[in-house]
Amino acid sequence: MSTLDGILNRLGLPDADVLDQRLDEGKTLPVEFYTDPEIYRLEQELIFAKSWSYACHESQVAKPGDYAVTRAGDTPIIVTHGKDGELRAFVNACAHRLHSIAETNGNKPLLQCPYHGWTYGLDGRLKTAPRSNREKSFDCSAITLTPVAVERWDQWVFVNPDADAASLAEVTADIRHLTDEVNADLREYEFQLRYTYDMACDWKLWAENALECYHCPTLHNTSFGKTYDSSPDAYHVASWTDNIWHEGPIKWLPTGVEPDGLRGFRFAFTFPSSFYALDDYVGFVGSIQPVAPGKSWAFVDMYSKPGADERVVKEWIEMWDRTLIEDKTATDIQQIGYQSGRIPAGQMMVDSEGPLVQFMRTTLDRLRG
């Protein structure tokens, strides 16, 4: 596998220490970090293969026999609820010839690979394999699906391809004093629908867009920027190594309801790709995932507060779809500028885009290994 130092040398870029110093000066990571295939492969190995990613809501794996499929970067994953009540997660690839065990969520007492019929228990152990009696010394009990780490964060289920990773509780400790209340509120919200977005941009561009609201008054002037007060004195952000927090007041409601007394918008992001948010009417949770160099995919599950004004909820959910489509359009266009290679790096507004500095620094640190 290539190293970051080797890639930087090949690309004629300064070493990682210099790039780190430039972040404090407001310079973005070099554009090659958003376009180079070797950087992409290194991210898969050192970031997504070793980080926690949102997998599903607990309701998807609530009963024994339930299973849910997800991804963490290039790693396909299946989460199972065993007969013993335990949640487990495995690489979603049969030990035979690596076909997926399942393509969609479901409930079964056993998991059977649809390619050649190898059958596994919900604990990942191989139970049967057709014609195994014809093989010399074939021992089903010695074969299992490859385990990965799985952990709950309140009602959310997260996975990590690194079975020996630091716990999710440890990684998110900095932000839990803020998210405990959000999660308690969101537990009462009801699922509405899932939005999905295919982007022609590097996953980091979409994540970086989500981490600053400097763009909100202009890009989202008829959506998010109209709904929430994103002025610098009203909109609050905070950053830690693996976590970023946003909160801002509601300033407009479609029904003429006065926003005074409402809690407003609260948003949590956990490196590298998972996020959720809540206001007084709707909440959402989702993830941004890399697909290929310069391509990414995001999903957002929308929830609504029980008893909330249906007119507000409908318009709010549609507002979020418009906002996210605007984000997709902007980051797809950004990628064109990055791909051109004509400008070596961008210039951030550190006071207004402080979370970007932390996100890029964490990215750089992870790529250093």
C-alpha positions as CSV (number, residue, x, y, z in Angstrom):
1,M,0.0,0.0,0.0
2,S,1.2,3.5,-0.8
3,T,2.0,5.8,2.1
4,L,0.9,9.5,2.3
5,D,4.6,10.6,2.2
6,G,5.1,8.6,-1.0
7,I,2.0,10.0,-2.6
8,L,2.8,13.6,-1.7
9,N,6.3,13.1,-3.1
10,R,4.9,11.6,-6.3
11,L,2.5,14.6,-6.7
12,G,5.2,17.1,-5.9
13,L,3.4,18.4,-2.8
14,P,4.8,19.6,0.5
15,D,5.1,17.1,3.3
16,A,2.2,16.6,5.8
17,D,3.7,18.9,8.5
18,V,3.7,21.8,6.0
19,L,0.1,21.0,4.9
20,D,-1.0,20.9,8.5
21,Q,0.5,24.4,9.1
22,R,-1.2,25.8,6.1
23,L,-4.6,24.7,7.5
24,D,-4.1,27.3,10.3
25,E,-3.5,29.9,7.6
26,G,-6.8,29.0,6.0
27,K,-5.5,27.0,3.0
28,T,-7.5,23.9,2.2
29,L,-5.9,20.5,1.6
30,P,-4.4,20.4,-1.9
31,V,-6.8,19.7,-4.7
32,E,-5.1,16.4,-5.3
33,F,-6.7,15.1,-2.1
34,Y,-10.0,15.3,-3.9
35,T,-9.0,13.8,-7.2
36,D,-6.1,11.4,-6.9
37,P,-6.9,7.7,-7.0
38,E,-4.1,6.7,-4.6
39,I,-5.4,9.2,-2.0
40,Y,-8.8,7.6,-2.4
41,R,-7.4,4.1,-1.9
42,L,-5.5,5.4,1.2
43,E,-8.7,6.8,2.6
44,Q,-10.4,3.5,2.2
45,E,-7.6,1.7,4.1
46,L,-6.8,4.3,6.8
47,I,-10.1,6.1,7.3
48,F,-13.2,4.1,6.3
49,A,-11.8,0.7,7.2
50,K,-11.0,2.0,10.7
51,S,-13.9,4.4,11.5
52,W,-17.4,4.2,12.8
53,S,-20.2,4.7,10.2
54,Y,-24.0,5.0,10.8
55,A,-25.6,1.7,9.8
56,C,-29.3,1.9,10.6
57,H,-32.0,2.8,13.2
58,E,-32.5,0.2,15.9
59,S,-35.9,-0.7,14.6
60,Q,-34.3,-2.3,11.5
61,V,-32.7,-5.0,13.8
62,A,-35.2,-5.0,16.7
63,K,-36.2,-8.7,16.6
64,P,-34.3,-12.0,16.6
65,G,-33.7,-12.9,12.9
66,D,-33.6,-9.3,11.8
67,Y,-30.7,-8.2,9.6
68,A,-29.7,-5.0,7.9
69,V,-27.2,-4.3,5.1
70,T,-25.0,-1.2,4.9
71,R,-21.5,-0.1,3.9
72,A,-18.5,1.5,5.4
73,G,-16.6,2.9,2.5
74,D,-15.7,-0.1,0.3
75,T,-16.7,-2.6,2.9
76,P,-20.1,-4.2,2.6
77,I,-21.5,-5.0,6.0
78,I,-24.5,-7.0,7.4
79,V,-25.8,-6.4,10.9
80,T,-27.7,-9.3,12.6
81,H,-29.9,-9.7,15.7
82,G,-29.2,-13.2,17.0
83,K,-31.5,-15.6,18.7
84,D,-29.5,-14.8,21.9
85,G,-30.5,-11.1,21.6
86,E,-27.0,-10.0,20.6
87,L,-26.3,-7.6,17.8
88,R,-23.4,-8.7,15.6
89,A,-21.9,-7.4,12.3
90,F,-19.9,-9.1,9.6
91,V,-18.4,-8.3,6.2
92,N,-21.3,-9.0,3.9
93,A,-19.4,-11.5,1.8
94,C,-19.6,-15.3,1.8
95,A,-16.5,-17.1,2.9
96,H,-16.8,-19.3,-0.3
97,R,-16.3,-16.8,-3.2
98,L,-17.2,-13.5,-1.6
99,H,-20.8,-13.1,-3.0
100,S,-23.0,-10.9,-0.7
101,I,-25.1,-12.8,1.9
102,A,-27.9,-10.3,1.4
103,E,-28.7,-7.3,-0.7
104,T,-31.6,-5.9,1.3
105,N,-32.8,-5.9,4.9
106,G,-34.9,-8.8,6.2
107,N,-35.7,-11.4,8.8
108,K,-34.6,-15.1,8.6
109,P,-33.5,-17.7,11.1
110,L,-30.5,-18.5,8.9
111,L,-28.5,-16.5,6.3
112,Q,-28.0,-18.3,2.9
113,C,-25.7,-17.0,0.2
114,P,-27.8,-16.9,-3.0
115,Y,-24.9,-17.8,-5.2
116,H,-24.0,-21.4,-4.0
117,G,-26.2,-21.9,-1.0
118,W,-23.7,-21.7,1.8
119,T,-25.8,-21.2,5.0
120,Y,-24.8,-19.3,8.1
121,G,-26.2,-18.8,11.6
122,L,-27.0,-15.3,12.7
123,D,-23.8,-15.6,14.7
124,G,-21.8,-15.8,11.5
125,R,-20.9,-19.5,11.8
126,L,-21.2,-21.7,8.7
127,K,-23.9,-24.3,9.2
128,T,-24.0,-26.1,5.9
129,A,-22.4,-26.0,2.4
130,P,-23.8,-28.1,-0.5
131,R,-21.6,-31.1,-1.4
132,S,-19.2,-30.4,1.6
133,N,-19.3,-34.2,2.3
134,R,-17.5,-34.7,-1.0
135,E,-14.5,-32.5,0.2
136,K,-11.6,-33.9,2.1
137,S,-11.4,-32.6,5.7
138,F,-14.0,-29.9,5.1
139,D,-15.1,-28.6,8.6
140,C,-18.1,-26.2,8.6
141,S,-17.5,-25.3,12.2
142,A,-14.1,-23.8,11.3
143,I,-15.6,-21.3,8.9
144,T,-17.3,-18.0,9.8
145,L,-18.2,-14.7,8.3
146,T,-15.6,-12.0,9.0
147,P,-16.7,-10.0,12.1
148,V,-16.6,-6.2,12.3
149,A,-17.4,-4.0,15.3
150,V,-21.0,-2.9,16.0
151,E,-22.2,-0.6,18.7
152,R,-25.3,1.4,19.6
153,W,-25.4,5.1,20.1
154,D,-28.8,5.4,21.7
155,Q,-31.2,4.3,19.0
156,W,-28.6,4.4,16.2
157,V,-26.6,1.4,15.2
158,F,-23.0,2.1,14.0
159,V,-20.4,-0.3,12.5
160,N,-16.7,-0.3,12.1
161,P,-14.8,-2.7,9.8
162,D,-12.0,-2.7,12.4
163,A,-13.1,-5.3,14.9
164,D,-10.5,-4.0,17.4
165,A,-11.4,-0.3,17.0
166,A,-11.7,2.1,19.9
167,S,-15.3,2.1,21.1
168,L,-17.8,4.4,19.6
169,A,-18.6,5.7,23.1
170,E,-14.9,6.8,23.4
171,V,-14.8,8.4,19.9
172,T,-18.0,10.4,20.5
173,A,-17.4,11.2,24.2
174,D,-16.6,14.9,23.5
175,I,-20.1,15.6,22.0
176,R,-22.4,13.4,24.1
177,H,-23.2,16.1,26.6
178,L,-24.9,17.8,23.6
179,T,-26.3,14.8,21.8
180,D,-27.9,13.0,24.7
181,E,-30.8,15.5,24.7
182,V,-31.1,15.4,20.9
183,N,-31.2,11.6,20.9
184,A,-33.8,11.5,23.7
185,D,-36.0,13.8,21.7
186,L,-35.4,12.0,18.4
187,R,-36.4,8.7,19.9
188,E,-40.0,10.0,19.9
189,Y,-39.9,11.2,16.3
190,E,-41.6,9.0,13.6
191,F,-39.9,7.8,10.4
192,Q,-41.2,9.5,7.2
193,L,-39.0,8.7,4.2
194,R,-35.4,8.3,2.9
195,Y,-33.8,10.7,0.5
196,T,-30.8,9.5,-1.5
197,Y,-28.3,11.5,-3.5
198,D,-25.7,10.5,-6.1
199,M,-22.9,13.0,-6.3
200,A,-20.2,13.7,-8.9
201,C,-17.9,14.9,-6.2
202,D,-15.4,13.6,-3.7
203,W,-17.0,12.6,-0.4
204,K,-15.0,15.2,1.5
205,L,-16.5,18.1,-0.5
206,W,-20.0,17.1,0.5
207,A,-19.0,16.6,4.1
208,E,-17.2,19.9,4.2
209,N,-20.3,21.6,2.8
210,A,-22.3,20.1,5.7
211,L,-19.8,21.4,8.3
212,E,-20.0,25.1,7.5
213,C,-23.0,27.4,7.2
214,Y,-21.1,30.3,5.6
215,H,-22.8,29.3,2.4
216,C,-26.3,29.1,3.9
217,P,-27.5,32.7,3.3
218,T,-26.6,32.6,-0.4
219,L,-26.9,29.0,-1.6
220,H,-29.9,28.3,0.6
221,N,-31.6,31.7,0.5
222,T,-35.0,30.1,-0.2
223,S,-34.5,26.9,1.8
224,F,-32.3,26.4,4.9
225,G,-31.1,30.1,4.9
226,K,-34.7,31.3,4.9
227,T,-35.8,28.9,7.7
228,Y,-32.9,29.3,10.2
229,D,-30.8,32.2,11.3
230,S,-27.3,31.4,10.1
231,S,-25.8,34.8,10.8
232,P,-22.4,34.6,12.5
233,D,-23.6,35.9,15.9
234,A,-26.7,33.6,16.0
235,Y,-25.3,30.4,14.5
236,H,-23.0,28.4,16.9
237,V,-20.4,25.8,15.9
238,A,-18.0,23.8,17.9
239,S,-15.3,21.3,16.8
240,W,-13.4,18.4,18.3
241,T,-11.1,15.8,16.7
242,D,-13.9,13.4,15.6
243,N,-17.0,15.5,16.2
244,I,-18.6,18.7,15.1
245,W,-21.7,20.5,16.4
246,H,-24.0,23.2,14.9
247,E,-27.0,24.9,16.4
248,G,-29.0,27.9,15.2
249,P,-32.5,29.4,15.9
250,I,-35.5,29.1,13.7
251,K,-36.4,32.5,12.2
252,W,-39.3,31.6,9.9
253,L,-42.3,29.2,9.9
254,P,-44.6,28.7,6.9
255,T,-47.8,28.9,9.0
256,G,-47.1,32.3,10.6
257,V,-46.3,30.7,13.9
258,E,-44.0,32.8,16.0
259,P,-40.6,31.0,16.4
260,D,-40.0,32.4,19.9
261,G,-39.6,29.6,22.4
262,L,-38.6,27.0,19.8
263,R,-35.3,25.1,20.4
264,G,-34.2,25.5,16.8
265,F,-31.7,23.5,14.7
266,R,-29.1,21.2,16.3
267,F,-26.7,19.1,14.2
268,A,-24.0,16.6,15.1
269,F,-21.4,15.1,12.8
270,T,-19.0,12.3,13.6
271,F,-15.9,11.8,11.4
272,P,-15.7,10.7,8.7
273,S,-19.2,10.5,7.4
274,S,-22.2,10.2,9.8
275,F,-24.6,13.0,10.9
276,Y,-27.9,13.7,12.5
277,A,-30.0,16.7,13.2
278,L,-33.2,17.8,15.0
279,D,-35.4,20.8,15.3
280,D,-38.9,21.4,16.7
281,Y,-40.6,19.7,13.7
282,V,-38.4,17.3,11.9
283,G,-35.2,15.3,12.5
284,F,-32.9,13.4,10.2
285,V,-29.9,11.0,10.3
286,G,-27.7,9.9,7.5
287,S,-24.3,9.3,6.0
288,I,-22.0,10.3,3.1
289,Q,-20.1,7.4,1.5
290,P,-17.3,7.4,-1.1
291,V,-18.1,5.4,-4.2
292,A,-15.0,6.1,-6.4
293,P,-12.5,8.9,-6.9
294,G,-14.7,12.0,-7.5
295,K,-17.9,10.2,-6.8
296,S,-20.0,9.8,-3.6
297,W,-23.4,8.8,-2.3
298,A,-25.5,10.0,0.6
299,F,-28.7,8.9,2.3
300,V,-30.8,10.9,4.7
301,D,-33.7,9.3,6.8
302,M,-36.3,11.9,7.7
303,Y,-38.4,11.9,10.9
304,S,-41.2,14.1,12.1
305,K,-42.3,15.1,15.6
306,P,-45.6,13.4,16.6
307,G,-48.4,15.8,16.9
308,A,-46.5,18.6,15.0
309,D,-48.5,20.7,12.5
310,E,-48.7,18.5,9.4
311,R,-48.4,21.6,7.1
312,V,-45.1,22.6,8.7
313,V,-43.8,19.0,8.7
314,K,-44.6,18.6,5.0
315,E,-43.0,21.9,4.0
316,W,-40.0,21.3,6.3
317,I,-39.3,17.9,4.8
318,E,-39.5,19.3,1.3
319,M,-37.3,22.2,2.4
320,W,-34.6,19.7,3.5
321,D,-34.8,18.0,0.1
322,R,-34.3,21.3,-1.7
323,T,-31.5,22.2,0.6
324,L,-29.7,18.9,0.0
325,I,-30.2,19.1,-3.7
326,E,-28.7,22.6,-3.6
327,D,-25.7,21.1,-1.7
328,K,-25.3,18.3,-4.3
329,T,-25.4,20.8,-7.1
330,A,-22.8,23.0,-5.5
331,T,-20.4,20.3,-4.6
332,D,-20.7,18.7,-8.0
333,I,-19.7,22.0,-9.5
334,Q,-16.9,22.4,-7.0
335,Q,-15.4,19.1,-8.1
336,I,-15.0,20.5,-11.7
337,G,-12.8,23.2,-10.3
338,Y,-10.8,20.8,-8.2
339,Q,-10.5,18.4,-11.1
340,S,-9.0,21.1,-13.3
341,G,-5.9,21.3,-11.2
342,R,-5.5,24.9,-12.2
343,I,-5.7,26.2,-8.6
344,P,-3.5,24.3,-6.0
345,A,-5.7,24.9,-3.0
346,G,-8.6,26.9,-1.8
347,Q,-8.6,29.8,0.7
348,M,-10.9,29.3,3.7
349,M,-12.5,31.9,5.9
350,V,-11.3,30.5,9.2
351,D,-13.6,32.5,11.4
352,S,-16.7,31.4,9.5
353,E,-15.5,27.9,8.4
354,G,-13.6,26.8,11.5
355,P,-15.0,23.2,11.4
356,L,-13.4,22.7,8.0
357,V,-10.0,23.2,9.5
358,Q,-10.6,20.5,12.1
359,F,-12.2,18.1,9.5
360,M,-9.2,18.5,7.1
361,R,-6.7,18.1,10.0
362,T,-8.4,14.9,11.1
363,T,-8.4,13.7,7.6
364,L,-4.7,14.5,7.2
365,D,-3.8,12.8,10.6
366,R,-5.7,9.6,9.6
367,L,-3.9,9.5,6.2
368,R,-0.6,9.7,8.0
369,G,-1.5,6.4,9.7
